[in-house]
Amino acid sequence: MLVYPAISASDSAPPLTLDLPLACTLGSDCWVINYFDSDPGPGAADFACGPRTYDDHKGTDFGLLDRRAMAAGVAVLAAADGTVATLRDGMPDSGLETPADILAGRDCGNGVMIEHGDGWSTQYCHMRMGSISVVEGQTVARGESLGLVGMSGRAEFPHLHITLRQAETVLDPFTGLPQGSSCDERGTPVWSADTGLSYRPFVLQSIGFASAPVERSALQQSASSPKNLPRDGEALVLWAQVYGVQDGDRLSLRIEGPGGRVLTDETVELSKTQAYRMAFAGRRTPENGWPAGSYRGTVRMARPGANGPAEASRMIEVELR
């Protein structure tokens, strides 16, 4: 279940429209992780006055599930017709572990800049080393592949950062407004209606089972949940990864065993606003092991609001043998 407030927009059409800049399904294998910073001061606020950005962020970050998804290859797509103006390749996909002298002045990592006419341009950052498939001066069509999503430059996770400019002015594609505008202002989204893009106050990105405590570093490599686990493992743990949590959010994790028996049902009210939150619930394995059969994990996230709560839930099953 997903219940979110919709974007407010004017009826006027923007002079440029952008399609989704990567080949994925939003909410399934890619997510908006960081929005454009709409706070004109030293703080940070996304265009809905929420916390899902950071100070002076000049674009939109579309994240993948993990490095395994990056290795499998997700295409970066031209968001509109245009001409390749500049590009860079050759930087490793090591993110913040890249030596400082290589990162200096190259936060974008491997990337492509496309000019769309009338001063409009889009910049695509953090692309995978060796994947860029276009050359400078090449004409590209909307939806044409430019390369692959990577983790080059100043990146904490595999993602595509896209920046929209009109002349030298950086704009938020969700509002069409320049950086420095207040999050209270409303403009016209530049995204085409076909993208399905709308505001998400938080992202319940992934959940899964494990037979022992899980570190974030392990989930960054692979965040998929196994279909089967040993019934005599160290424990039965349900984990969840959430982006954009706020003080007052309620996060619930529930595990049910064969026959609907409840092993654990925990709800916590979060007391801190964080860009990323990892949560766990579980129990140690009993002396004789868990009963064989199917186990279900359910994670729910809710945020109170004047027009009712924003909610999301995910469910997953694992077989213990």
C-alpha positions in Angstrom: 0.0 0.0 0.0 1.3 3.4 -0.9 -0.5 6.6 0.0 1.3 9.9 -0.8 0.4 13.5 -1.5 0.5 14.5 -5.1 2.6 17.3 -6.7 0.8 20.6 -7.1 1.5 22.2 -10.5 0.2 25.0 -12.7 -1.6 24.3 -16.0 1.0 25.9 -18.2 3.3 23.7 -20.2 7.1 24.0 -19.7 9.3 24.9 -22.7 11.2 21.6 -22.2 9.9 18.3 -20.9 12.1 15.5 -19.6 11.6 11.8 -19.6 12.9 9.4 -16.9 16.7 9.5 -17.4 17.3 5.8 -16.6 15.9 2.5 -17.7 14.2 1.3 -14.6 10.8 1.0 -12.9 10.3 3.6 -10.2 9.5 2.1 -6.8 10.6 -1.3 -7.9 14.3 -1.2 -8.9 15.1 2.5 -8.7 14.0 5.3 -6.4 14.4 9.1 -6.0 16.8 9.2 -3.1 17.6 13.0 -3.0 15.6 15.9 -4.3 16.9 19.3 -5.4 17.6 21.8 -2.5 14.9 24.4 -2.5 16.0 26.2 0.7 17.5 29.6 -0.3 19.5 29.7 3.0 22.2 27.6 4.5 19.7 24.8 5.4 18.1 22.2 3.1 14.6 21.5 2.1 13.1 19.7 -0.9 10.4 21.3 -3.0 7.6 20.0 -0.7 9.5 21.6 2.3 10.6 18.1 3.5 14.0 16.9 4.5 14.8 14.7 1.4 17.8 16.7 0.2 21.0 18.3 1.4 22.4 21.8 1.4 23.1 23.1 -2.1 22.1 19.9 -3.9 21.7 21.0 -7.5 19.9 18.0 -9.0 17.9 14.8 -8.5 19.4 11.5 -7.4 17.9 8.3 -8.7 19.3 5.4 -6.7 19.6 1.7 -7.5 19.1 -1.1 -5.0 22.7 -2.1 -4.6 26.1 -2.6 -6.3 24.9 -5.9 -7.7 22.2 -4.0 -9.7 24.9 -1.6 -10.8 27.1 -4.4 -12.0 24.2 -6.0 -13.9 23.8 -2.7 -15.8 21.1 0.0 -15.8 21.1 2.3 -18.8 21.3 6.1 -18.5 18.9 7.6 -21.0 18.8 11.0 -22.7 15.9 12.8 -21.0 15.2 14.9 -24.2 16.5 15.3 -27.7 19.7 17.1 -28.0 23.5 17.2 -28.8 26.3 15.8 -26.6 28.3 18.9 -25.5 30.9 17.4 -23.2 31.6 14.1 -21.4 34.1 12.5 -19.1 35.0 8.9 -18.6 37.8 6.9 -16.9 37.1 7.5 -13.2 36.7 4.4 -11.0 33.4 3.4 -9.5 34.8 3.7 -6.0 32.7 6.6 -4.7 34.0 8.3 -1.6 36.9 5.8 -1.5 38.4 7.4 -4.6 41.7 9.1 -3.8 41.2 12.8 -3.0 43.5 14.0 -5.8 41.4 12.1 -8.4 38.1 13.5 -6.9 39.3 17.1 -6.8 37.0 19.1 -9.0 35.4 16.0 -10.4 32.4 15.4 -8.0 30.3 14.5 -11.0 32.5 11.6 -11.8 32.0 10.1 -15.3 29.2 12.0 -17.0 27.6 13.5 -20.1 26.3 17.0 -20.8 23.5 17.4 -23.4 22.4 20.7 -24.9 18.7 20.8 -25.9 18.6 24.3 -27.6 17.5 27.7 -26.3 20.0 27.4 -23.5 18.6 24.3 -22.0 20.9 21.5 -20.9 20.9 18.3 -18.8 24.0 16.9 -17.0 24.2 13.2 -16.1 26.7 12.2 -13.3 28.3 9.2 -11.5 28.1 7.0 -14.6 29.9 3.7 -14.7 33.6 3.7 -15.9 34.0 2.7 -19.5 30.2 2.6 -20.2 29.7 5.9 -21.9 28.5 5.1 -25.4 28.2 8.6 -27.0 30.8 11.1 -28.3 30.9 14.9 -28.2 28.9 16.5 -31.0 26.7 13.4 -31.4 22.9 14.1 -31.8 20.9 11.9 -29.4 17.2 11.2 -29.3 15.0 11.2 -26.2 15.3 7.8 -24.5 18.6 7.0 -26.3 21.2 5.2 -24.1 24.2 7.3 -23.0 25.9 4.6 -20.8 25.3 3.0 -17.5 24.5 4.0 -13.9 27.7 3.9 -11.8 29.3 5.1 -8.6 32.1 7.4 -9.9 32.9 10.7 -8.4 31.6 11.9 -5.1 29.0 9.1 -4.6 27.9 7.2 -1.5 25.9 4.6 -3.4 25.1 3.6 -7.1 23.0 6.3 -8.6 22.4 8.8 -11.4 22.5 12.5 -10.5 20.8 14.7 -13.1 21.0 18.5 -13.2 18.8 20.7 -15.3 20.0 24.2 -16.5 18.6 27.0 -18.5 21.6 29.1 -19.6 23.7 29.2 -16.4 20.7 28.9 -14.0 20.1 25.6 -12.2 16.5 24.5 -12.0 14.5 22.0 -10.0 12.8 19.7 -12.6 9.9 19.1 -10.1 8.9 22.7 -10.1 10.8 24.4 -13.0 12.0 27.0 -10.4 15.6 28.2 -10.0 17.8 27.3 -7.0 17.2 30.0 -4.3 13.4 29.8 -4.7 11.5 29.0 -1.5 9.9 25.5 -1.1 6.6 27.4 -0.6 6.7 28.6 -4.2 4.9 26.5 -6.9 6.0 26.3 -10.5 5.5 23.9 -13.4 7.2 20.5 -13.4 9.5 19.8 -16.3 9.1 16.0 -16.0 6.7 14.6 -18.6 3.5 13.0 -17.3 4.7 9.6 -18.5 7.5 9.4 -16.0 5.1 8.8 -13.1 7.3 11.0 -11.0 5.7 12.6 -7.9 6.8 13.5 -4.4 7.5 10.7 -2.0 8.0 12.0 1.6 10.0 8.8 2.4 11.1 5.6 0.6 10.7 2.2 2.2 13.2 0.9 -0.3 13.9 -2.7 0.7 13.2 -5.4 3.3 14.5 -8.9 3.9 15.3 -11.8 6.1 18.6 -13.0 7.4 19.9 -15.6 9.8 22.2 -13.2 11.7 22.5 -9.4 12.2 23.2 -7.5 8.9 25.6 -4.7 8.3 24.8 -1.8 6.0 27.9 -2.5 4.0 26.6 -6.0 3.2 23.3 -4.6 2.0 25.1 -2.0 -0.2 26.6 -5.0 -2.0 23.4 -7.0 -2.2 20.1 -6.1 -0.6 18.0 -9.0 -1.9 16.4 -11.4 0.5 17.1 -15.2 0.3 14.2 -17.5 -0.6 15.4 -20.1 1.9 17.3 -20.0 5.3 18.4 -22.7 7.7 16.0 -23.4 10.5 19.0 -23.7 12.9 20.8 -20.5 12.1 21.9 -18.0 14.7 18.7 -16.0 14.6 15.8 -14.9 12.4 16.1 -11.3 11.6 13.8 -9.0 9.6 15.6 -5.9 8.3 14.4 -2.7 6.5 16.1 0.2 4.7 14.2 3.5 4.7 15.2 6.9 3.2 13.9 10.2 4.4 12.7 9.5 8.0 11.5 12.3 10.3 10.9 12.8 13.9 7.5 11.4 14.8 7.4 8.7 12.1 6.2 5.2 13.1 8.0 2.2 11.9 6.6 -1.3 12.5 8.3 -4.7 11.9 6.4 -8.0 12.3 7.4 -11.6 11.8 4.8 -14.4 11.5 5.7 -18.1 11.5 3.8 -21.1 10.2 0.1 -21.0 11.0 0.2 -17.2 11.6 2.1 -17.5 14.9 3.5 -14.0 15.7 7.2 -14.2 16.6 7.7 -10.5 17.0 5.7 -7.3 16.4 7.6 -4.1 17.2 6.6 -0.5 16.5 8.9 2.4 17.3 8.3 6.1 17.0 11.3 7.7 15.5 12.8 10.7 17.3 15.4 11.8 14.7 15.2 13.1 11.2 17.7 11.1 9.0 18.4 10.7 5.3 18.8 7.0 5.9 17.6 4.6 8.5 18.2 0.8 8.9 15.9 -1.1 11.2 15.8 -4.6 12.6 13.5 -7.0 14.5 14.0 -10.6 15.3 14.6 -13.4 17.7 17.4 -15.8 18.5 16.9 -19.3 17.3 15.4 -21.7 19.9 17.5 -24.6 21.0 15.8 -27.1 18.7 15.7 -24.7 15.8 12.7 -23.0 14.2 9.7 -25.1 13.0 10.1 -25.7 9.3 7.8 -23.8 7.0 7.0 -20.4 5.6 7.7 -17.2 7.6 6.3 -13.8 6.7 7.8 -10.4 7.4 5.8 -7.1 7.2 7.3 -3.6 7.5 5.0 -0.6 7.7 6.0 3.1 7.7 3.6 5.9 8.6 4.0 9.7 8.9 1.1 11.7 10.5 -0.1 14.7 8.5 -2.9 17.2 8.4 -4.6 15.4 5.5 -4.1 11.9 6.9 -0.9 9.8 7.2 1.5 9.1 4.4 2.0 5.3 4.5 4.0 2.6 2.9 4.3 -1.2 3.6 6.2 -4.1 2.2 5.8 -7.8 2.8 8.3 -10.7 2.2 8.4 -14.4 2.8 11.2 -16.9 3.5 11.2 -20.7 3.8 13.0 -22.2 6.8 14.4 -25.7 6.2 
